[in-house]
């Protein structure tokens, strides 16, 4: 029976990996891993469960400031609150499966002064705002090597929806051109992760822990933009009003995630509290992006912040 169920789970994962886009695909992958784990891994008669929440304040230094677009090179670091659920299943003392999520919005604004664009020698100054709605979902299947060390394999789904709005002024030899631009960017990606963890008790109630993982993802960079301009010698008439959409850009992301934590257990059957740091360094490369004139190279992206978590064993 276990073999049949595992085969069905494998087939479900295969079919949906081919035909299901976006978050649905990732949900199916995570569910399939869970089903495989439930039926294929050795377990005791009564599995243990952990559920809780996680939230914190995070900063984001985006890769798009390094893609070769002049007005993006002065982007300030974005900040915001991210939060989400935690759920784990402990099949036995050595094997566990977990899913965690972080959701929220990070925002920034900046001014870019006297940069050149549109293949002209006319300097432009503009003010910009960027709001990013972020989704991070991580699943991991862990195996304990010893009392202090574990290894895990996982799968990550990440989606960034960005709204960028700007007002800029280009100084020409005879007049000034004012431009308003609104850009909507969607950037979903997903891929596997591999890592190891360390934990050690400190006294009766406290513990130290840390996870280090490497990841590789693939995804898309889709955007649409609406921009219009007014020329200074005729400010009541639009000289340009354009809308266009691009859906042909693919991306790859590689990176490292590090989470050191300190925690406290209130006792058997009582909540566990954790305070930690999340440090994620990644590099993203954009392929076939000549249409938006960006550099096809690996660009650094940094995500870091402080979080707290509360979980309840069952």
C-alpha atoms as one frame of an Amber mdcrd trajectory, in Angstrom:
protein
   0.000   0.000   0.000   2.849   2.399   0.855   4.528   1.657  -2.470   1.334
   2.325  -4.415   0.686   5.611  -2.593   4.263   6.741  -3.152   3.982   5.954
  -6.860   0.753   7.979  -7.085   2.419  10.901  -5.307   5.358  10.767  -7.699
   3.003  10.784 -10.689   1.020  13.730  -9.305   4.239  15.704  -8.823   5.427
  14.866 -12.335   2.171  15.911 -14.019   1.796  19.141 -12.087   5.439  20.087
 -12.523   4.819  20.004 -16.268   1.431  21.671 -16.389   0.864  23.825 -13.269
   2.285  27.355 -13.195   3.306  29.534 -10.303   2.183  29.003  -6.747  -0.072
  26.081  -7.671   2.940  24.169  -8.961   4.914  24.821  -5.782   1.960  23.847
  -3.588   1.719  20.547  -5.421   5.469  19.944  -5.052   5.370  20.607  -1.309
   2.265  18.436  -0.894   3.863  15.636  -2.904   7.016  15.758  -0.768   4.817
  15.556   2.310   2.867  12.564   0.965   6.077  10.794  -0.022   7.540  11.486
   3.383   4.457  10.236   5.200   4.368   6.899   3.403   7.999   6.191   2.599
   9.857   7.257   5.724  10.026   5.209   8.884   7.831   6.676  11.607   6.559
   5.926  15.049   2.918   5.193  15.787   2.332   8.768  16.957   4.019  11.604
  15.096   4.652  14.949  16.756   3.607  18.298  15.295   4.771  21.870  15.739
   2.827  24.951  14.586   3.483  28.628  15.078   4.179  32.043  13.591   7.253
  34.010  12.600   7.685  37.702  11.932  10.296  40.415  11.805  11.667  43.576
  10.260  13.754  43.090   7.130  15.870  45.178   4.779  16.314  44.554   1.055
  19.178  45.742  -1.145  17.812  44.793  -4.604  19.710  43.328  -7.523  17.963
  45.678  -9.954  20.252  48.540  -8.849  23.112  46.597 -10.466  21.580  45.608
 -13.817  23.021  48.594 -15.693  19.985  50.933 -15.757  21.260  54.422 -14.750
  18.205  55.615 -12.798  18.267  52.466 -10.636  21.885  52.756  -9.516  20.989
  55.095  -6.626  18.205  52.937  -5.160  18.065  53.130  -1.365  17.636  49.978
   0.713  13.994  48.973   1.105  12.529  47.954   4.473   9.358  46.390   5.797
   7.690  43.828   8.051   7.478  40.207   6.861   5.555  37.486   8.695   4.125
  34.021   8.164   3.317  30.527   9.492   5.536  27.679  10.670   4.508  24.029
  10.504   6.589  20.910  11.184   5.997  17.175  11.394   8.405  15.027  13.392
   8.127  11.510  12.003  10.562  10.194  14.602  13.570  11.501  16.522  15.693
  11.654  13.352  13.408  12.727  10.474  11.171  15.772  10.150   9.424  17.826
   7.477   8.744  21.568   7.766   7.108  24.400   5.835   7.635  28.080   6.658
   6.461  31.253   4.960   7.208  34.952   5.002   4.826  37.502   3.468   4.711
  41.277   3.449   5.704  44.523   1.733   9.048  46.296   1.577   9.302  49.878
   0.341  11.882  52.479  -0.600  12.135  55.859  -2.318  15.092  57.734  -3.754
  16.249  60.507  -6.051  18.538  59.915  -9.028  20.343  63.053 -10.151  21.851
  64.023 -13.506  21.963  60.595 -15.132  21.877  59.964 -18.880  19.301  57.751
 -20.547  17.603  57.110 -23.888  20.947  57.442 -25.712  20.967  61.208 -25.203
  23.429  63.609 -23.644  20.648  65.420 -21.812  20.881  64.961 -17.995  17.821
  63.677 -16.156  16.821  63.993 -12.506  13.950  61.993 -11.053  12.268  60.860
  -7.843  11.232  57.219  -7.497   9.179  55.001  -5.196   9.309  51.209  -5.112
   6.912  48.911  -3.241   7.581  45.175  -3.303   5.062  42.565  -2.161   7.132
  39.523  -1.231   6.242  35.838  -0.847   8.806  33.339   0.468   7.772  29.715
   1.059  10.409  27.191   2.175   9.922  23.459   2.655  12.587  21.114   4.035
  13.011  17.430   4.770  15.596  17.043   7.555  17.663  14.133   8.850  19.462
  14.289  12.194  23.060  13.108  11.995  23.828  13.500  15.704  22.607  15.315
  18.778  23.914  18.602  17.356  23.891  18.324  13.563  21.338  17.706  10.816
  21.206  17.883   7.034  18.199  18.845   4.925  16.969  19.104   1.366  14.289
  21.590   0.471  12.362  23.485  -2.138  11.821  27.246  -2.229   9.146  29.349
  -3.897   9.691  33.094  -4.070   7.582  35.774  -5.738   8.197  39.507  -5.884
   5.533  41.882  -7.201   7.009  45.355  -7.571   5.351  48.669  -8.324   7.749
  51.436  -9.340   6.550  54.981  -9.975   8.649  57.983 -10.958   8.525  61.624
 -12.003  11.618  62.886 -13.826  12.825  65.960 -15.693  15.207  65.927 -18.669
  17.012  69.162 -19.485  17.421  69.778 -23.167  19.193  72.664 -24.921  15.912
  74.524 -25.525  13.360  73.086 -23.108  12.652  70.717 -20.216  10.772  67.443
 -20.697   8.768  66.056 -17.765   8.077  62.307 -17.652   5.796  60.213 -15.468
   6.377  56.442 -15.499   4.533  53.563 -13.832   6.108  50.083 -13.951   4.493
  46.864 -12.731   6.956  43.956 -12.325   6.169  40.333 -11.459   9.084  38.019
 -10.664   8.152  34.435  -9.603  10.923  31.866  -9.123  11.438  28.475  -7.520
  14.107  25.838  -7.032  15.855  23.353  -4.740  17.936  23.981  -1.630  20.469
  21.929   0.316  21.901  22.671   3.727  22.832  21.661   7.242  21.910  22.792
  10.736  23.482  22.977  14.173  21.833  23.168  17.598  22.988  22.843  21.186
  21.285  23.297  24.562  22.410  26.051  26.938  21.253  25.117  30.401  17.858
  23.547  30.985  15.641  25.912  29.010  17.737  27.715  26.402  19.367  26.664
  23.143  21.456  27.983  20.263  20.840  26.954  16.642  21.854  27.890  13.111
  20.917  26.786   9.588  23.038  27.328   6.482  21.700  26.463   3.022  22.494
  26.971  -0.647  19.791  27.404  -3.274  19.345  27.623  -7.028  16.172  28.930
  -8.655  14.764  29.691 -12.077  11.899  31.992 -12.952  10.503  34.857 -15.019
  10.757  38.632 -15.052   7.526  40.044 -16.494   6.628  43.703 -16.541   4.423
  46.313 -18.119   4.933  50.039 -18.105   2.942  53.164 -18.856   4.809  56.417
 -19.423   3.949  59.841 -20.763   5.860  63.085 -21.282   5.207  66.807 -21.461
   7.570  69.157 -23.273   8.280  72.460 -21.543   7.390  74.728 -24.470   3.906
  73.162 -24.675   3.096  71.787 -21.202  -0.595  71.226 -21.935   0.060  68.584
 -24.606   1.539  65.122 -24.153   4.457  64.542 -26.478   4.530  60.825 -25.670
   2.000  58.393 -24.185   3.171  54.770 -24.337   2.208  51.450 -22.794   4.067
  48.234 -23.426   4.462  44.800 -21.880   7.363  42.331 -21.832   7.011  38.634
 -20.925  10.055  37.077 -22.581  12.703  37.569 -19.867  13.876  34.558 -17.875
  16.031  34.644 -14.761  18.216  32.362 -12.678  19.076  32.924  -9.033  21.723
  31.319  -6.853  22.418  32.123  -3.245  23.114  31.312   0.388  20.764  31.641
   3.362  22.011  31.782   6.975  19.791  31.861  10.087  21.422  31.909  13.549
  18.939  31.812  16.441  18.697  31.717  20.218  15.643  30.123  21.801  13.911
  29.293  25.042  11.566  26.423  25.887   8.993  27.034  28.596   8.779  23.343
  29.408   7.330  20.141  28.011   4.169  20.838  26.018   4.583  24.622  26.368
   5.478  27.226  23.699   9.016  27.701  22.379  10.270  31.243  21.733  13.035
  32.074  19.252  14.960  35.245  18.372  17.034  35.132  15.213  18.724  36.775
  12.251  17.930  36.004   8.620  20.735  36.743   6.164  20.225  35.925   2.495
  22.749  36.720  -0.218  21.815  35.828  -3.764  22.803  36.615  -7.337  20.332
  36.955 -10.190  21.023  36.940 -13.917  18.506  38.068 -16.569  18.456  36.329
 -19.948  17.194  37.697 -23.280  16.647  41.124 -21.751  17.964  43.283 -24.579
  14.522  44.853 -24.916  15.041  46.701 -21.613  18.784  47.257 -22.123  20.135
  45.520 -19.028  23.450  43.762 -18.485  23.350  39.963 -18.729  25.481  39.278
 -15.669  25.098  37.945 -12.116  23.892  40.809  -9.903  24.035  40.720  -6.087
  20.857  40.907  -3.996  20.821  41.148  -0.173  17.994  40.407   2.263  18.574
  40.637   6.009  16.663  41.255   9.188  15.732  40.368  12.761  12.786  38.076
  13.552  10.969  36.393  16.427   9.094  33.099  16.294   6.658  31.353  18.621
   5.814  27.683  18.108   3.646  25.228  20.000   4.396  21.462  20.071   1.458
  19.055  19.872
